[in-house]
Amino acid sequence: MKPKPRIAIAATSTAIALSVALTGCSNDTSGMSTSSAAAPSGGADAKTLLQDAAQASDDVATVHFAMATSGKVPNLPVTAVDGDLQNKPTVAAQGTATVSLGAATVDAKFVFIDGHMYADLTGGRYIDYGKGDSIYDVSALFDPSTGIPHILSTMNDPTDAGTDTVGGAQVEKITGTVSAADVSTISGAHVSKDKGTTPVPTTVWIQPAGDHELAQIQITPTAGATLTLTFSQWGETVTVTKPVITTIAPKPGGGHGSTLGN
């Protein structure tokens, strides 16, 4: 896939407060329509498509991603993220995130670069939040051992669910489950009361041709709540620039002040 010039736009568990580190979703499926369940139109079965999508996710160099939630997703202060991610040769990302801070909701800009998450939660100044898993751990999204490549390759009971439409393009839909522990990696928070092996209903939408990239993944951690990650613009150029940082004075007794807490 030939990269196309593109300037990246600015993304992010509180209490941490935000974990996509960047850690990350209002579920927007208004542009989706589903046909009756059938074998994937490209002829590949569900397991084969998942393995191909897992490989494509492991190989990804750059991608645009959006996270959205619907209902009340447990332990997740971030309700939406939109950003651009460079996965190779090093992880970098920037974008925006909608974060719940107590009774307030904040639209924050974030930049992840050189292993640090910088976020502007107050409007006008970026603060260094370290690894950034207190915001949204973007570096974990495509981790081959715990992130999306792992989730796709180990999805339980995958079932063909026909074709669908995501972002105006036809895709293959597959349903199954993943463990609660694996879900926490891509959500940036433990979204189930059981932090371990409890199966979480999961649906993925995969491109039917080419490298079979993942178009979308949606998990249902609890009844009436969903978390959705949508991917597009695979392989397009992403440029991430380190922001001007505001230094926070140490607290008495050590440590640094933080809007999110430590």
C-alpha positions in Angstrom: 0.0 0.0 0.0 1.6 3.2 -1.1 1.6 5.9 1.7 -0.3 9.1 0.9 0.7 12.4 2.5 -1.4 13.2 5.5 -1.0 15.3 8.5 -2.0 13.4 11.6 -4.7 14.8 13.8 -4.5 14.9 17.4 -5.9 11.1 20.9 -6.7 9.1 24.9 -8.6 5.2 32.0 -8.9 8.2 34.6 -7.5 7.4 37.6 -6.1 7.2 36.1 -8.6 8.9 33.9 -8.2 7.9 30.3 -6.1 3.5 28.6 -6.3 3.3 24.0 -1.8 4.4 26.2 -3.2 6.5 24.6 -5.8 4.6 26.5 -9.3 3.7 24.4 -16.4 4.8 22.3 -20.0 6.0 21.6 -21.2 3.4 19.4 -22.0 4.8 16.0 -23.4 2.1 13.7 -25.7 4.4 11.8 -23.8 3.8 8.7 -24.0 0.0 9.0 -26.4 -2.4 7.5 -26.2 -6.2 7.9 -27.3 -8.9 5.5 -28.4 -12.4 6.6 -25.6 -14.6 8.0 -23.7 -16.4 5.3 -20.2 -17.6 4.5 -17.9 -14.7 3.8 -18.3 -13.5 0.2 -14.6 -13.8 -0.6 -14.8 -17.6 0.1 -12.7 -17.6 3.2 -14.1 -18.9 6.4 -14.3 -17.0 9.7 -11.1 -18.4 11.2 -9.1 -17.8 8.0 -10.3 -14.2 7.8 -9.4 -13.6 11.5 -5.9 -15.0 11.0 -5.4 -12.8 7.9 -6.7 -9.7 9.8 -4.5 -10.6 12.7 -1.5 -10.7 10.4 -2.5 -7.4 8.8 -2.8 -5.8 12.2 0.6 -7.1 13.3 2.1 -5.6 10.1 0.4 -2.2 10.3 2.6 0.8 10.1 0.1 3.6 10.3 -3.7 3.8 10.7 -6.5 6.2 11.6 -8.6 5.0 14.6 -11.8 6.1 16.3 -13.2 4.8 19.6 -16.8 5.2 20.7 -19.0 3.9 23.5 -22.7 3.6 24.1 -24.4 3.0 27.4 -22.3 2.8 30.6 -19.0 0.9 30.0 -17.7 0.0 33.5 -14.5 1.7 34.7 -14.0 3.7 31.5 -13.7 7.4 31.8 -13.0 7.9 28.1 -16.1 7.9 26.0 -14.6 8.8 22.6 -11.2 8.9 20.9 -10.3 10.0 17.4 -6.7 10.0 16.2 -3.9 8.8 14.0 -1.4 6.2 15.0 2.1 5.3 13.8 2.8 1.7 14.9 6.2 1.2 13.2 9.1 1.8 13.5 8.1 3.3 16.8 4.7 4.0 18.3 3.4 7.6 18.1 -0.1 9.0 18.0 -2.1 12.2 18.3 -5.7 13.1 18.4 -8.6 14.0 20.6 -10.4 12.3 23.4 -13.6 12.9 25.3 -12.9 12.3 29.0 -15.2 12.2 32.1 -13.5 14.0 35.0 -15.9 13.7 37.9 -19.1 15.5 36.9 -17.4 17.2 34.0 -16.7 16.1 30.4 -13.6 17.3 28.7 -12.6 17.2 25.1 -8.8 16.8 25.3 -6.0 16.8 22.8 -3.3 14.3 23.2 0.1 13.4 21.7 2.0 10.2 22.3 5.6 10.3 21.3 8.9 9.0 22.6 7.1 6.7 25.1 5.3 9.7 26.8 1.7 10.8 26.7 1.1 14.5 26.6 -2.4 15.7 27.1 -4.2 19.1 27.2 -7.1 18.6 29.5 -7.6 22.2 30.5 -7.3 24.0 27.2 -4.0 25.7 26.4 -1.3 23.6 28.0 0.1 20.1 27.5 1.2 18.1 30.5 3.5 15.0 30.5 1.5 12.0 31.8 4.3 9.6 31.5 3.5 6.3 29.7 0.0 7.6 29.3 -2.0 4.5 30.5 -3.8 6.9 32.8 -5.3 8.4 29.6 -5.5 5.8 26.9 -2.7 3.4 26.2 -2.3 3.7 22.4 0.9 1.8 22.5 -1.0 -1.3 23.5 -3.5 -1.3 20.6 -1.4 -3.3 18.1 0.8 -5.1 20.6 1.3 -8.5 19.0 1.1 -10.3 22.4 -1.8 -8.6 24.0 -3.4 -6.2 21.5 -5.6 -6.5 18.4 -3.4 -9.1 16.6 -3.7 -11.3 19.6 -7.4 -10.8 20.1 -8.2 -11.6 16.4 -6.0 -14.7 16.4 -7.5 -16.1 19.6 -11.1 -15.1 19.3 -13.4 -17.9 20.6 -16.2 -19.6 18.6 -15.9 -17.3 15.5 -19.1 -17.4 13.5 -19.8 -16.0 10.0 -22.5 -13.3 10.3 -22.8 -12.3 6.7 -21.8 -9.0 5.1 -22.2 -5.5 6.4 -21.2 -2.0 5.6 -18.7 0.1 7.6 -17.6 3.5 6.3 -19.5 3.0 3.1 -17.6 -0.2 2.2 -18.8 -3.8 2.2 -17.1 -5.9 4.9 -17.4 -9.4 6.4 -18.9 -9.6 9.8 -17.8 -12.2 12.3 -19.1 -12.8 15.9 -17.5 -14.6 18.8 -16.1 -13.9 22.3 -12.8 -12.7 23.8 -11.7 -12.8 27.4 -12.3 -9.9 29.7 -8.5 -9.7 30.3 -7.9 -9.2 26.5 -10.6 -6.6 26.3 -8.9 -4.5 28.9 -5.9 -4.2 26.7 -7.7 -2.4 23.9 -10.2 -0.5 26.0 -7.7 0.9 28.5 -9.8 -0.3 31.5 -11.2 -3.4 33.1 -14.7 -3.2 31.5 -16.0 -6.4 33.2 -16.4 -7.1 36.9 -14.4 -10.2 36.2 -10.9 -9.1 35.2 -9.9 -12.5 33.9 -11.4 -15.2 31.6 -15.1 -14.3 31.5 -16.1 -14.3 27.8 -17.1 -10.9 26.4 -19.3 -10.9 23.3 -17.3 -9.5 20.4 -18.0 -8.6 16.8 -15.4 -7.8 14.1 -15.8 -6.4 10.6 -13.0 -7.3 8.2 -12.3 -6.1 4.7 -13.1 -8.9 2.2 -10.2 -8.3 -0.2 -6.6 -7.4 -0.2 -4.8 -7.9 3.2 -8.1 -8.3 5.0 -7.5 -5.3 7.4 -9.8 -4.9 10.4 -12.4 -2.3 9.7 -14.1 -2.4 13.1 -14.3 -4.3 16.4 -17.1 -4.0 18.9 -17.3 -5.5 22.4 -20.3 -5.8 24.7 -18.9 -5.8 28.3 -22.3 -5.5 29.9 -25.9 -5.6 28.8 -26.8 -2.3 27.1 -23.2 -1.1 26.8 -20.7 -1.3 23.8 -17.2 -0.2 23.0 -16.3 0.2 19.4 -13.0 0.8 17.6 -13.0 1.7 13.9 -10.0 1.7 11.7 -9.3 3.3 8.3 -6.6 4.9 6.2 -4.2 2.0 6.7 -0.7 2.9 5.5 -1.2 6.6 5.0 1.5 8.9 6.3 1.1 10.0 9.9 3.1 12.9 11.3 3.3 13.3 15.1 4.9 16.4 16.6 5.9 16.8 20.2 3.9 19.7 21.8 5.3 22.4 24.0 5.1 21.0 27.5 4.0 22.7 30.7 6.1 21.7 33.7 4.2 20.8 36.9 5.9 21.7 40.1 6.5 18.8 42.5 4.1 18.2 45.3 5.5 18.6 48.8 7.0 15.2 49.7 7.6 14.2 46.1 5.5 13.5 43.1 3.8 15.8 40.6 0.5 17.4 40.4 -2.0 15.8 37.9 -5.5 16.6 36.8 -6.0 12.8 36.6 -4.4 11.9 39.8 -1.7 9.2 40.4 
